[in-house]
């Protein structure tokens, strides 16, 4: 006896809505984990962006906006460092957070954008920023993150 399985697949709008919900949660997480002296400002900004995203009529735009806002919140939180006493370390720590923000925003473009020229630029941003993060970590004798396939190697984002 052969069993028949349903071929249910979520609609693109469901994926976009799920991505928007995930990104909103990420924005809230970033706001909660911001340094205490900047937490209120980051939280207020995240809440304002959350309201903008949740009232958008376009699920794809809402997903992109939510991911981009979450990336910005994480980046700003990461750049709000306590001075370590080393200009080099402080510079690298802030720039690594800044570069990771650029990577996260480029990944959002790859997930939601349609313009092939901008998608190519986003791919280049990811590669270049990852290389610069690695160079800064090496300059400070910090361990490199584990190797992983590039987001563009795992299918369309």
FENHUJO-V491781 format. One record per residue. N is the residue number from 0. SS is DSSP state (A for helix, B for strand, O for the rest). PHI is phi as a letter, one per 30 degrees, with the letter a starting at -180 (999 if undefined). BURIAL is 1 if it has 9 or more other C-alpha atoms within 8 Angstrom, else 0. Layout:
# FENHUJO-V491781
n=N ss=SS phi=PHI burial=BURIAL
n=N ss=SS phi=PHI burial=BURIAL
This chain:
# FENHUJO-V491781
n=0 ss=O phi=999 burial=0
n=1 ss=O phi=c burial=0
n=2 ss=O phi=c burial=0
n=3 ss=O phi=c burial=0
n=4 ss=O phi=c burial=0
n=5 ss=O phi=d burial=0
n=6 ss=O phi=c burial=0
n=7 ss=O phi=d burial=0
n=8 ss=O phi=b burial=0
n=9 ss=O phi=d burial=0
n=10 ss=O phi=d burial=0
n=11 ss=A phi=e burial=0
n=12 ss=A phi=d burial=0
n=13 ss=A phi=d burial=0
n=14 ss=A phi=d burial=1
n=15 ss=A phi=d burial=1
n=16 ss=A phi=d burial=1
n=17 ss=A phi=d burial=1
n=18 ss=A phi=d burial=1
n=19 ss=A phi=d burial=1
n=20 ss=A phi=d burial=1
n=21 ss=A phi=d burial=0
n=22 ss=A phi=d burial=1
n=23 ss=A phi=d burial=1
n=24 ss=A phi=d burial=0
n=25 ss=A phi=d burial=1
n=26 ss=A phi=d burial=1
n=27 ss=A phi=d burial=1
n=28 ss=A phi=d burial=0
n=29 ss=A phi=d burial=1
n=30 ss=A phi=d burial=1
n=31 ss=A phi=d burial=0
n=32 ss=O phi=c burial=0
n=33 ss=O phi=d burial=1
n=34 ss=O phi=e burial=1
n=35 ss=O phi=e burial=0
n=36 ss=O phi=d burial=0
n=37 ss=O phi=c burial=1
n=38 ss=A phi=e burial=1
n=39 ss=A phi=d burial=1
n=40 ss=A phi=d burial=0
n=41 ss=A phi=d burial=1
n=42 ss=A phi=d burial=1
n=43 ss=A phi=d burial=0
n=44 ss=A phi=d burial=0
n=45 ss=A phi=d burial=1
n=46 ss=A phi=d burial=1
n=47 ss=A phi=d burial=0
n=48 ss=A phi=d burial=1
n=49 ss=A phi=e burial=1
n=50 ss=A phi=d burial=0
n=51 ss=A phi=d burial=0
n=52 ss=A phi=d burial=1
n=53 ss=A phi=d burial=0
n=54 ss=O phi=c burial=0
n=55 ss=O phi=d burial=1
n=56 ss=O phi=d burial=0
n=57 ss=O phi=c burial=0
n=58 ss=A phi=e burial=1
n=59 ss=A phi=d burial=1
n=60 ss=A phi=d burial=1
n=61 ss=A phi=d burial=1
n=62 ss=A phi=d burial=1
n=63 ss=A phi=d burial=1
n=64 ss=A phi=d burial=1
n=65 ss=A phi=d burial=1
n=66 ss=A phi=d burial=1
n=67 ss=A phi=d burial=1
n=68 ss=A phi=d burial=1
n=69 ss=A phi=d burial=1
n=70 ss=A phi=d burial=1
n=71 ss=A phi=d burial=1
n=72 ss=A phi=d burial=1
n=73 ss=A phi=d burial=1
n=74 ss=A phi=d burial=1
n=75 ss=A phi=d burial=1
n=76 ss=A phi=d burial=1
n=77 ss=A phi=d burial=1
n=78 ss=A phi=d burial=1
n=79 ss=O phi=d burial=1
n=80 ss=O phi=c burial=1
n=81 ss=O phi=d burial=0
n=82 ss=O phi=e burial=0
n=83 ss=O phi=c burial=0
n=84 ss=O phi=j burial=0
n=85 ss=O phi=b burial=0
n=86 ss=A phi=e burial=0
n=87 ss=A phi=d burial=0
n=88 ss=A phi=d burial=1
n=89 ss=A phi=d burial=1
n=90 ss=A phi=e burial=0
n=91 ss=A phi=d burial=1
n=92 ss=A phi=d burial=1
n=93 ss=A phi=d burial=1
n=94 ss=A phi=d burial=1
n=95 ss=A phi=d burial=1
n=96 ss=A phi=d burial=1
n=97 ss=A phi=d burial=1
n=98 ss=A phi=d burial=1
n=99 ss=A phi=d burial=1
n=100 ss=A phi=d burial=1
n=101 ss=A phi=d burial=1
n=102 ss=A phi=d burial=1
n=103 ss=A phi=d burial=1
n=104 ss=A phi=d burial=1
n=105 ss=A phi=d burial=1
n=106 ss=A phi=d burial=1
n=107 ss=A phi=d burial=1
n=108 ss=A phi=d burial=1
n=109 ss=A phi=d burial=1
n=110 ss=A phi=d burial=1
n=111 ss=A phi=c burial=1
n=112 ss=O phi=d burial=1
n=113 ss=O phi=c burial=0
n=114 ss=O phi=d burial=0
n=115 ss=A phi=d burial=0
n=116 ss=A phi=d burial=0
n=117 ss=A phi=d burial=1
n=118 ss=A phi=d burial=1
n=119 ss=A phi=d burial=0
n=120 ss=A phi=d burial=0
n=121 ss=A phi=d burial=1
n=122 ss=A phi=d burial=1
n=123 ss=A phi=d burial=0
n=124 ss=A phi=e burial=1
n=125 ss=A phi=e burial=1
n=126 ss=A phi=d burial=0
n=127 ss=A phi=d burial=0
n=128 ss=A phi=d burial=1
n=129 ss=A phi=d burial=1
n=130 ss=A phi=d burial=0
n=131 ss=A phi=d burial=1
n=132 ss=A phi=d burial=1
n=133 ss=A phi=d burial=1
n=134 ss=A phi=d burial=0
n=135 ss=A phi=d burial=1
n=136 ss=A phi=d burial=1
n=137 ss=A phi=d burial=1
n=138 ss=A phi=d burial=0
n=139 ss=O phi=c burial=0
n=140 ss=O phi=h burial=0
n=141 ss=O phi=c burial=0
n=142 ss=O phi=d burial=0
n=143 ss=O phi=d burial=0
n=144 ss=O phi=d burial=0
n=145 ss=O phi=d burial=0
n=146 ss=O phi=d burial=0
n=147 ss=O phi=a burial=0
n=148 ss=O phi=d burial=0
n=149 ss=O phi=d burial=0
n=150 ss=A phi=e burial=0
n=151 ss=A phi=d burial=1
n=152 ss=A phi=c burial=0
n=153 ss=O phi=c burial=0
n=154 ss=O phi=j burial=0
n=155 ss=O phi=d burial=0
n=156 ss=O phi=d burial=1
